Amino acid sequence: MLLTQDEGVKSFISNLTAQLSEWLEAGKLQRVVLVIMSKATNEVLERWNFSIETDSEVVEKGVSREKSDKEIMREIQAIMRQIASSITYLPCLDEPCVFDVLAYTDKDVAVPFTWIESDPKLIANPQMVKLHSFDTKIHKVDTLVSYKNDEWEEQ
């Protein structure tokens, strides 16, 4: 659910989802990573990794795989509930933050000029939690959240 009044953010999200949809439908997208960083230092605080496996037979040959919309929605709802409940273990982000989205695609994909190359924005000594996965019978998505482990600084 998008709750923003900022036109720049709305435009960014609209362009992002259009491009990701194009790559996803073509079977060219392997991973999407949402990175949350400190606005002041650009230090990566959280990294939400969505790995995508595409059934190439469906994309390339049009093979049909059946799975009910209800079953797919149930799996997506389970992930959404797990993401919402993650506030119980993720550190509180008590500073202004910015976000970025990284897309990992096939090497032969044409990248729009508005996109730029980026480092992977990894977290040193992260805590990691694997979340539920879901499968649409075309795409299987595995989810992992990494976050900065403040305990390392205290020791």
C-alpha positions as CSV (number, residue, x, y, z in Angstrom):
1,M,0.0,0.0,0.0
2,L,1.5,3.3,-1.1
3,L,0.9,6.2,1.3
4,T,2.8,9.3,0.0
5,Q,1.9,12.8,-1.1
6,D,5.3,13.4,-2.6
7,E,5.0,13.5,-6.4
8,G,8.7,12.6,-6.9
9,V,8.2,9.4,-4.9
10,K,4.9,8.6,-6.8
11,S,6.7,9.0,-10.1
12,F,9.7,6.9,-9.0
13,I,7.4,4.1,-7.9
14,S,5.3,4.3,-11.0
15,N,8.3,4.1,-13.3
16,L,9.9,1.4,-11.1
17,T,6.9,-0.9,-11.2
18,A,6.4,-0.4,-15.0
19,Q,10.1,-1.4,-15.7
20,L,10.1,-4.3,-13.2
21,S,6.8,-5.6,-14.7
22,E,8.4,-5.6,-18.2
23,W,11.5,-7.5,-17.1
24,L,9.4,-9.9,-15.0
25,E,7.0,-10.7,-17.8
26,A,10.0,-11.4,-20.1
27,G,11.6,-13.6,-17.5
28,K,14.7,-11.4,-17.3
29,L,14.5,-10.4,-13.6
30,Q,16.3,-12.5,-11.0
31,R,16.2,-10.3,-7.9
32,V,14.8,-7.1,-6.5
33,V,16.4,-5.5,-3.5
34,L,14.9,-2.7,-1.4
35,V,17.7,-0.9,0.5
36,I,17.0,1.4,3.4
37,M,19.8,3.7,4.2
38,S,20.6,6.5,6.7
39,K,20.0,9.8,5.0
40,A,22.9,11.4,6.8
41,T,25.6,8.8,6.2
42,N,24.2,6.5,3.4
43,E,24.9,3.6,5.7
44,V,22.7,0.6,4.7
45,L,20.4,-0.2,7.7
46,E,18.1,-2.8,6.1
47,R,18.2,-4.8,2.9
48,W,15.0,-6.6,1.7
49,N,16.0,-9.2,-0.9
50,F,13.3,-10.8,-3.2
51,S,14.9,-13.6,-5.2
52,I,12.9,-14.5,-8.3
53,E,12.9,-17.9,-10.1
54,T,11.1,-17.8,-13.4
55,D,9.7,-21.0,-15.0
56,S,11.3,-20.6,-18.4
57,E,8.9,-23.0,-20.1
58,V,6.0,-20.7,-19.2
59,V,7.8,-17.6,-20.5
60,E,9.4,-19.0,-23.6
61,K,7.0,-21.7,-24.7
62,G,3.7,-20.5,-23.2
63,V,3.3,-23.7,-21.2
64,S,0.4,-23.3,-18.8
65,R,0.8,-24.0,-15.1
66,E,-2.3,-23.9,-13.0
67,K,-2.6,-22.5,-9.5
68,S,-5.7,-20.8,-8.2
69,D,-5.7,-17.1,-7.6
70,K,-7.0,-17.8,-4.1
71,E,-4.0,-20.0,-3.3
72,I,-1.5,-17.4,-4.7
73,M,-3.2,-14.6,-2.7
74,R,-3.1,-16.7,0.5
75,E,0.7,-17.1,0.1
76,I,1.2,-13.4,-0.7
77,Q,-0.9,-12.4,2.4
78,A,1.3,-14.7,4.6
79,I,4.4,-12.8,3.4
80,M,2.7,-9.4,3.9
81,R,1.7,-10.5,7.5
82,Q,5.3,-11.6,8.1
83,I,6.7,-8.3,6.8
84,A,4.2,-6.3,8.9
85,S,5.2,-8.3,12.0
86,S,8.9,-7.8,11.4
87,I,8.8,-4.6,13.5
88,T,9.0,-7.0,16.5
89,Y,12.6,-7.9,15.7
90,L,14.0,-5.2,13.4
91,P,15.9,-2.3,15.0
92,C,13.9,0.9,15.3
93,L,15.0,3.3,12.5
94,D,15.0,6.5,14.6
95,E,16.8,8.7,12.0
96,P,15.8,10.1,8.6
97,C,16.2,7.4,6.0
98,V,16.2,7.1,2.2
99,F,15.6,4.1,0.1
100,D,16.8,2.7,-3.2
101,V,15.8,-0.3,-5.3
102,L,18.3,-2.6,-7.0
103,A,17.2,-4.8,-9.9
104,Y,19.3,-7.9,-10.9
105,T,18.6,-8.8,-14.5
106,D,20.0,-11.0,-17.2
107,K,23.1,-9.5,-18.8
108,D,21.5,-9.0,-22.2
109,V,18.7,-6.7,-20.9
110,A,18.5,-3.2,-22.2
111,V,18.6,-0.9,-19.2
112,P,16.8,2.5,-19.4
113,F,19.1,5.5,-19.3
114,T,17.4,6.7,-16.1
115,W,18.8,3.6,-14.3
116,I,22.4,3.5,-13.1
117,E,24.9,0.8,-12.1
118,S,25.2,0.4,-8.3
119,D,27.2,-1.6,-5.8
120,P,25.2,-4.3,-4.0
121,K,24.8,-2.1,-0.9
122,L,25.6,-4.9,1.5
123,I,25.6,-4.7,5.3
124,A,28.7,-5.7,7.3
125,N,28.0,-8.5,9.8
126,P,24.2,-8.5,9.2
127,Q,21.5,-10.2,11.0
128,M,19.3,-12.2,8.5
129,V,15.8,-13.5,8.6
130,K,14.3,-15.6,5.9
131,L,10.7,-14.9,5.3
132,H,8.0,-17.1,3.6
133,S,8.2,-17.7,-0.1
134,F,5.4,-17.8,-2.6
135,D,4.9,-19.4,-6.0
136,T,2.6,-18.3,-8.8
137,K,3.6,-21.3,-11.0
138,I,5.4,-18.8,-13.2
139,H,7.5,-17.1,-10.6
140,K,8.8,-18.3,-7.3
141,V,9.8,-15.6,-4.9
142,D,12.1,-16.1,-1.9
143,T,12.4,-13.3,0.6
144,L,15.2,-12.5,3.0
145,V,15.7,-9.4,5.2
146,S,19.2,-8.4,6.4
147,Y,19.6,-5.6,8.9
148,K,22.4,-3.9,10.7
149,N,23.4,-5.7,13.8
150,D,24.1,-3.1,16.5
151,E,25.3,-5.7,18.9
152,W,28.7,-5.8,17.0
153,E,29.3,-2.1,17.8
154,E,28.6,-2.7,21.5
155,Q,31.1,-5.5,22.0
